Amino acid sequence: MVFITDDDVAHYSMQEETAKCAPTVESSRLASSAGEGDRISLGPQHSGAKELASLYSTGKRRQEIACVISASALIAVNFYFIVFYFRRSNWMSIVLSAADLASGLTHWAADSWGSVDMPVLGKSIIRPFREHHIDPTSITRHDFIETNGDNFAVLIPVLSYMAFNFFTLDEVEIVQSYAWYCYFFWLAVFVSVTNQIHKWSHTYFGLPGWVVWLQDHHVILPRKHHRIHHVSPHETFFCITTGWLNWPLESIGFWTFLERQITRCTATQPISCLPVMMKMHCTPWDHN
């Protein structure tokens, strides 16, 4: 279990609220070995951040636009049927926790395994997470499409299957499985806005009052809470929808357990302990 104090957060993570950069544990260590003092600034001017940002291509942009439009249409269609077959149910807290866990698993996997050079997943999924650690404020400069495109993309198969069932099954079959349809629909909705919530957790100026209220009451991911993840080497507090599961998962050593099991089965090591620039392109297989 990793214990991080307020002093660690203040000194070893980027000071986003003042738009100034602070050192990380690993960057301080690298700087000392390079004879550059005890600070290396992270942020948009960092060479690694620039390199990773440049990998965002026109093709990727078009794919995100198509996914946002398709998933939004499917959400609208499924919402119509959810309302049409409405039955009272109390799934919301379970849905929020499930969305939080899904965000944590995705975040942990992209932070700890693989590289930006991997086919398909490298530049589309892993790249944004690696850029985000070098320049945590980069997400605040992304528009709605770039921020949320990938989340909408992963929802299309599930939402398409649900819509197909609503159009083809009879009413009795739909009513029998209605609770599950509600669960997966609202899970999809919260997954779709997870990166937007994540973006808000890095935004210190100009947020709508209702967003700040939700953060302050920990309905969605609070800013101070998420700063704990950005203390190098970024190996704790991965859940970014509500953050509700971060402390419970950390207290039982959930992420460490997963990493050990993967290492045990594959003889590979997670890359959370590697320097920033090495994380960009290396895979666990390079560091057995």
Buried (B, 14 or more C-beta within 10 A) or exposed (E): EBEBEEEBBEBBBBBBEEEEBBBBBBBBBBBEEEEEEEEBEBBBEBEBBEBBBEBBEEEBBEBBBBBBEBBBEBBEBBEEBBEEBEEEEEBEEEBBBBBBBBBBBBBBBBBBBBBBEBEEBBBBBBBBBBBBBBBBBBBBEBEEBBBBBBBBBBBBEBBBEBBEBBEEEEEEEBEEBBEEBBBBBBBBBBBBBBBBBBBBBBBBEEBEEEBBEBBEEEBBBBBEBBBBBBBBBBBBBBBBBBBBBBBEBBEEEBBBEBBEEBBEEEEBBBBBBBBBBBBBBBBBEEEE
